[in-house]
Amino acid sequence: MFTRPLLAALAAIGLCGNAGEKSPTSVPVQITVTAAHHLSAQLPIITKDDLVVSERYEALPLTKVIPLTGARAGLELFLLVDECSNCELGPKLDELQRFIRSQAPTTVIGVAYIREGIVQVIENPTADRERAIQALTAPSGSKAANPFGALTDLIKNWPQTSSRRAVLMIANGVNPAAPDEFQNVYAEGAIEAAERAGVIVYAIYHPTADYFKSDFSQIHSGQILLSHVSYETGGEAYFIGPEPLPSLAPFLSDIAEHLQNQYLVEFLIPPGDASGLRSITVKSNIPKMDLMAPDMVWVPSITPLVHPPRRNR
């Protein structure tokens, strides 16, 4: 039987359990970082010594920098095509088919369409290239409506696996019903969903067949939103002007190169009182090396463990 003095001593050194325990000072968080646009013929391998991840100018401890190659190269890639983007996309389907066939065996590919703002998954991510290609058809020319709400729905209903995830979105980025505001709530919602889920978004602008009759300021706004969603999530957007790209091939090649030069980066960050997105900065110590990384990362809160009160005997 413990005596009262012994119980007091045990409680003082924490062996008898406290009313609560302190939260950890940091939690591990993972992001996918892309090495890009190095001027040399071959990109160097990045190590922990080559990266700096910071929050509010304060460097965060790096715990892992793993090249996503070989056994770690697993990728789930969704092609998301807006049905309203029907300006001569049909002839470019061959380029998309070649892009699908060229992907690494560790990549599974899904196909989805946006029809009047609603996402419809035609083929879930599959390793069968022919199934993915058969699911790919020329857009029919539906009414333009909120492509970013559809992107959000796709991401939120996408089951999490151990593989990294990316979306290649082909759309004009225009939502005619959206209010003319500085911030587009639907685009911001897509960014939040993607950053929380760790999904990178690549976007290729492609207009409607009657784009030349449209308000060009609205077209430009759609391109800006596509760029905003892509760059904030660690991806890239591709367009030249209001007209369709003459060829998708060089831009698909650029995306393929990005997917082949990605790293899993894990670092420690102090948890907040509530879970949420936090701004980070990722930089390289390698001269002339550009990095693509999400602008924000989801950081979970840590609730202290609370022991139930001990009954007096």
N, C-alpha and C positions, 0 to 999 in steps of 0.2 A: 504494500500500500504506500502511495506517495504521501509524504508529509507536506504541509503547506509551505514551509521554507523551500523544499525541493521543487515543488510546482512553480513557485515564484522564480526560482533560478532558471528552470527550464524555459519558462515563458520569456525571460529576459534574453535568452540566447536564441529564441525562435524555434525551439524543438517541440513546443506544445501547441503550435498553431497560433496565428494572429487573426485579428478580426478581418484583415485584408492583406493583400500582397501587392507590392509595387509592380507597375507595368514595366515591361522591357523598355530600354531606352531607344531601341531601334527595331525595325522589322525588315525582312528581306523583300525586295520588289524586283520583278523582272520585266525587261522590255526587249524588243527586237530593234537592233541598230543596223543600218545599211551603210557599207563603205562604198563611196561613189566618186566618179569624176576625178580620179587620180591621173596625173599627166603621164605617168610611166605606162609601159605596155602591160604590166601585170601589177595588180593590187597587192601590196604587202600584207602579211598576216598580222592582225591586230592582237595585242596582248593587253593585260591589265595596265602595264606601264604606259600604254599609248593612249589611254582614255582618261578623261576627267568628267565625272558626272557631278553636277552641283545644284544646289537649291539656294536661291537668294545669295549667290556668289560664294557660298560655303561648300567646299568639296565634300562629297559623301563617300564613305568607304566602299570600294569595289570588292565583291567576293567571287564573281565569276565572269569570265569573258570567253565564250565557247563558240567557235565557228560552227555554223549550222550546215555542216557538210557530212558526207558519209552516213553513219548511223543516226546522226542528229539532223538530217536534212529534211525530215518530214514536213510537208506543207499541204494545207488545204486552201485551194484557190477557187473563188466563186467568180464567174463571169456574170455581171449584172447589166443587162441591156434594156434601155428604155424604148418601149415600142413606138414612142413618138419620134425617135431619131431615125427617120426612114429616108433620109436624103442619100440615095445611091449607096447604102451600106451593103446591099446584096453582093456586089462585085468584091467587096473587101472581106467577105466571109471566108474566102480561100486563105487569106492571110491569117485570120483568126484560127482556122483549122490547122494551118502549119504551126502556129504558135502552140496550140494544144498538143499536137504530136511531138513537139520539140522539148516538152517539159520532162524533167528528170523522173525516173521510175518511182521516186519517193513522193511525188506530187499527185494528189487526187484533185479532180476538177469537177466543180458543180456549175450548173447553168440556171440562171433565173432571169425573169423578165419583169419590167415595171409596166403595168397596164393601167392607165389613168390613176397613177399614184399608188396602186396596190401591187405588192410584190407577189410573184407567183414562181415558185421553185419548180422548174421543169425536170431537173436531174440533180439529185443530191451528190455531193463529192464522191467521185468514183475513179478508180484506177483504170477503168476501161475507156481508152481514148475514143473509141468509135461511138460508145454510148453518149459521151459528152458532145461529140461532133454532131450526132444525129439530133440532139436536143437544141442545137444552135440553128436558128432560122432567121431570115431577114425580117426586120421590124415591119409591122403592118401599118403603122401610122396612126396610133391611137391619140387621144386628146392628151396634151401635156398637162401634168398635174403632180406636184410635190414629189420629185424623185428622192429627196433626202429623207422623207418619212418612210418611204419604201426601203431605203438603205438601212435605216434604223431598225425596222422590223426584221429584215434579213439577219442582221447581226444579233439581235436579242433572241432570236429563235434558232440560232446556230449552236448546236451542242459543243461544249468545250472538250477538247482532247489534248493530248500531249504535243500535238503538232502546232507550229505557228500557223497563222491564218492571214489571208489577204483577199481583197476584193478588187477586181478590175471592172470599173464602172464605165459604161459607154452611154453617154447621155448629153443633153444640152444644158442641164443644170437649171432650167427655167421652171418656175412655179407661178403661172399667171395669177393665181388666186392669193398669193402671199402678199401681205402688206408691204408697202415701200418703206422699209425701215433700215437703219444702219446695220443692225444685226438680224439675221434670218434665224428664227427660232428652230426651224426644222433642220437647217444645216448645223446649228450648234448642238441640237439633240443627237444628230448623227455622229458628230465628233465625240461627244461624251460617251455614247454607246461604244464606239470603236476604241477609244482610249481605255475605257474600263475593261473591255474584253480583250485588249491587245491585238486588235485587227488593223492592219495597214490598208489604206485605200489608195489605189491608183485610178486616175480618171482620164479618159479620152473624150474630148468634146466632139459631139457629132450632132448636127442640127436636124430640124424637121425639113421636109421636102420644100416647104414654102417659106424658108427662113428669110429669103430676100424681101418678103412682104412684112416681116416682123419689125418691131421697134428695136433698132440695133443697140440701144442702151440696155434693153432687157436681155439681149443676147450676151452683151458684155458682162452684165451682172451675173448671169448664169455661169459664165466662164470663171469669174472671180470666186463664186461660191464653190465650184468644183476644185479650184486651186486651194481655197481655204481648207476645205475638208481633207484634201490629200496631204498638204504639207503639215497640217496640225497632227495628223495621225502617223507621220513618218513616210508618206508616199510622195507621189509626184503627179502633176496634171499636164496634159499635152494638148495644145491648140496653137493655131497660127493667126487666124482671123475669124470672122463670122462664117466663112465658108467651110465645108468639110475638108478634112485633111486629104491631100491627094493620094496618100498611101498610109496605112497603119503599120507597115512592116518595120520601119526604123524605130518607131516608138514602142512597138511590141518587143523588139530586140533590146531596147534600153530597159524595159521592165524585166525581161528575162535575166539581163545582167545584174540588175538590182537583187533579184531573188537568189542569185547564185553567190552573192557577197554579203550575207547577213550573219549577224552574231546575236547570241543570247547574252545579254548583259544583266547581271544581278548586282544590286547594291543595297546598302542599308540606309534607311531613312527613319527619322523619329516619327512615331505615330501621333496623330492628332486626337482631339477629344471625340471626333466623329470621323467616320470613313468618308473619303472624298477624293477628288482630283487635285493634284498639286503640280505646280509648274516646276519643270526641271530644265537643265541645259546640259547637252552632251557635246564635248569637244574632243578633238584629236591632237596629240602632240606630234603627229607625223606631218612634216611640211607638205603643203599643197593637197592634203587629204580632206575631202568633204565627207561629212556624215549626215545621214538622214535618220531622224529619231522622232518619236512622238513628243509633242510640246508639253504634255501633261501625263501624269501617271496616277493610277488609282492606288491610294494608300489606305489600308484597313485600320480601323481603330482597335485598340486592345483594351478589353474590359478587365480590370483587376479581378483576380480570383477572390471571392469572399467566402470564408469558412462559416458554417452555421455556428451559432453560439453554443458553447459547451454547457451542458447541464451540471449544476452543482449536485454533488452527492452528499 
